[in-house]
């Protein structure tokens, strides 16, 4: 663990920033309270993401498998910790209020927010850390002892959080807890069984169209479902849309042997830029200056990273870079 402390701590710290701050769910001032970043960097995001990343390396998973693990994490975050799956009203995105509830679970919201977490809380942070520390990409970072104590802390705290009533979260239901655990186990099993295609490789070419594809990914996997929920279309059509989208994505990924880390990072940047843009527009209406400043900071950081990726690609492959632009 000591040999990989830099990528480990980077993953622990960057994940809540690229989710809670970027989405505007937490104001920057909330991170001034040491308890908040401590919880988010450990049990909230850091520990489970670290454990899932370790599992993916041991099983030699490609991107399809990683997405399954990310969906499992989305269930952990929103179904066990935040318990937003069970809200009939005051869902974090209110277009999902009262929409498609089954057995006390807002299923369309659960699918949408789990997809969000699969990308923004798992796949994208892992890609960023692999880009920053390429020599650590293929190695396991934790010993069995490390995995055991991290798992023990995570499971214990998450269980206590789920069964603790508070003003902010819905009442806990043991049946829901069992459903969440079963769904997570099924997704992790499916991820391990999927073919190891589209594995994360080394550096690749800078392609502007990959950024545009990431922006379209945000629109297709997040904005369109939000609009469908607002229109209250029949839930079966909503779920059919997601099934077709994931089937198409997995089919395309199964045809690709390897995906360079830089390619995935460019896709993530396209997605994240759209998130920051919509977040900035939303904060103008709310009058939240600090959230607006945070979104503008993200836009600046993403632009800087795009410029850096382009320069590095041009230095490595000047001839190929000229043809792809």
N, C-alpha and C positions, 0 to 999 in steps of 0.2 A: 504493500500500500504506500509506503514511503517513497518508493521509486516512481510512483505515478501521482504524487500528491498535487502537482500543478494541474493536470487535466481534471482530477477529481474535484478539487476546490473550485476550479473554474466552472465545471458543470453544476455544482451545488449552488453557486452564486448567480450564474447567468440565467438559469431556468426561471426562477420567479420574476426576474426583471423582464424577460422576454414574454411573459404571460400576464402577470398581474399589473405591471406598470404600463406595458404597451397597450393592453386592452382597456386601460383606464379604470379597471375594477378597483384599484387602490390608488389613492393620491400619493404623490411623492412624500408628503409630510408623514404618511403612515409608516414609511421606512425609517423615520427618525426614532420610532419606538423600537428598541432593540429586540423585544419579544417577537414582533412581527417578522422581520427578516430571519431571525433565528428559527422560528417554526417553519417558515416557508422553505428555507434552505436545507432543512432536515426532513422532518416527517411530511410536511406539506408537499414538497416537490423533490428536493434533493435526494433523500434516501431511496424512495421507490424508483425514481428515474435511474439512479445509479445501479440498483439491483436489476432492473429490467435491461439496462445496457449490458451488464455483466452476463445475464442469461443469453442475450442475443449473440454475444461473442462466443460463448461456449457451444451454442447451437449453430453457429455460422450462418446466421440469418441474413437474407437480403431485405430490400425495402418492403416488400409485401409482408414479411414476418414482423418487421419493425413497426409497421402500421398497426398490426394486430396487437402488439404489445402496448402501443400508444393508446389504442382504444380501451384496453384493459386499465391503463392508468387513468383515463378519463372517467371510467366508472369509479375507480378508487377515490379520485378527487371530488367529483360532484355527487356520487351516490353514497359515499361513506363519510367523507370529511365535511363537505359543504352541505350535503343533503338537499340540493336544489332539485333533484329528480322528483321529489314528492310534493313540490309546491303546486297548488292549484292556481294561486294568484301570486302576484309579485315575483314572478320568475325573472331572473336577471335580464332577459330580453322579453318585454311584456307581450309581444305578439304571440308567445307560446302559452299565455295564461289560459287555462281550461281547455287546451287543445290536445286531443288524442290521448287522453288519460286511460290507462289500463291498470287495474289492480292498484290504484293509488299512485301510479308512476306516470309522469308526463313523458311518454315514450319519444315523441318527435324531438322534444327538447333534449332528452338524454342522448339521442343519436347525434344531434347537431353539436352539442357541447363536447361530447366524447371525441368526435371527429376533430374539433378545434384543438383539444388537448393532444390528440395523437400527433398532430403536426407541430403545434406551437410549444407544447410542453415536453415533447420527447424527440421527435425526428429532427426538428430544426436546431435545438440546442446541441444535440449530439453531433450534427454536421458541423456546427461552428467550432466545437471543441476539437473535432478531428482535423479541421482546417488549421487551427492554431497549434495543435500538437500532433502532427502527422506520424511521428515516430511511435506514438502510443496507441494508434488506431486498432491494431490487430491483437493487442495484448489484453489479458485479463488483469484487472486492477486490484481485485480483492482476494484475500485468502478465504478459506472456508470459515475460519474464526471470525474474520471481518464480516462476512455475509451473515453469519448467524446472529451476531449482536446487533447489526443494523436491522436485520429482519425482525428480531425480537422487539426492539424499540418501536419500529414502525407499526407492527401489528398491534402491540399493546396500546399505544397512544391512539391509533385509528379506531380501535374497538371502543375505547373509553369515550372518544369524541362522538362516535355514532350513537351510543346509548346514553349520552348526556343530553338532557333537555336544556334548551336555552331560548331566549327571546328571538334570536336571529334564525334559528333552524327549526325545521319541522319535527314533529314528534317521531321518535324512533319506533320501528316495527321490526321485530325479529325475522319475520318472513321476508321483508325487504333485504335485510342483511344477508340472508341465505341466498336470495336471488342475485345480489351483487357479487357475492363470492363465487357462485356458480358461473355467472356470466364472465367474470374475470378469468376463471380457470379455463373455460371453454375457449376464450380468445387466445390465451397463452398457449394452450394445446394446439389450436389451429395455426398460430404463428410458427410453432416448431415443426409442424407438418408441411407447411407450404414449401415449394421448391426454393432452393437458395439461388434465386435469380435476382438480377439488379442489385448485386452486392456493392457496397460502397468501396470505390477504388481510390486511386491517387488523384493528383491534379489533372484537370482537364482544360479545354479551351473555354475562353470567355465567349458566350453567345448571348446577344441581347434578347433574342427570342425566348430564351429560358426565363428571363425576368418577366417578360410579358405573359408567359405561360403561368408563372406563379401568381401574377395579378388575376388572371382568369380563374385560377384555382380558388382564390379567395371568393370571387364572385359566384362560381359554380357550387362550391362546397359549403358556403356559409351564407352569402347574401341571398341567393335564390331560395334556400330553405326558409330563411327569415321572412321573405316575402310570401312564400306559400303558406306559412303559418299565419301571417296577417290576413291572408285571403280565406283562411279556414277551409282549404280544399280538403276533400276526404283523406283521412290519414293513410289509407291504403295507397293512394297516389303519391303521397309524400314519401312513404317508405319505399315504394317502387322506384322513385327517382334516385334515392340513395343507393339502392341495390344495383341499379343499372350503372350509376356513376362508378361505384367501387368495382363492379365486374369489368367495366371498360378499362379502368386504371390497372387492375391486376393483370388483365390480359395483355396490355401494352408492356407492363413491367416484366412479364414472364418471357417476353421476346428479347429482353436486354440482358446481356451477361453481367455487365458491370456499369455502375453509374459513378462518375468521378465526384468526389466530395464537393469540388467547386461548382459542379453542375447543380447538385442539390442545394448548395448554399445560395446560388443565384436564384433558383426557384423560390427558396425561402424569403429572399430579399424582396422579390416581386410581391409575394403574399404579404409580408410584413409592412411594406410601404403602403399598400392599400389599407391595412389595418390602421396605420398611423394617420393616413389622410382622412379616413372616415372618423377616427377618434378626434382629430383636430377640429373637423367640422362640427362634431357633436359637442365638443367643449365650448365652442363659441356660443351655442344656444344656451348652455348651462351656466355660462359666465365663470367657469373655473379656470383661473389664470394659471395655476400651477400645473394642472393637467395639460393645458394647451402648451405650456413651455416644455413639458415632458415629451409630448408628441412631436414637437418641432425638433427637440434634441434627437429623438429617434430617427426622424427623417434625415437630419444632418449626418448622423452616424451611419445610417444605411447607405447614403450617397457616398460617403468617404470610403466605405468598404467596397462598394461597386467600382469606384475609381481604382482602388488598390488591386482588386482582382483583375481588372482589365490590364493594368500595367504589368502585373506579374505574368499574365498569360502572354502578353506581347513580347516580353523578355524571353520566355521559354520557347515559344513557337511563333516567331515573327512572320514566317511565310503563311502558315495555316491561319493565323489570326487575321491577316489581311484578307484572305478568301472568305472567312466566315462573317465578316462585318458587312 
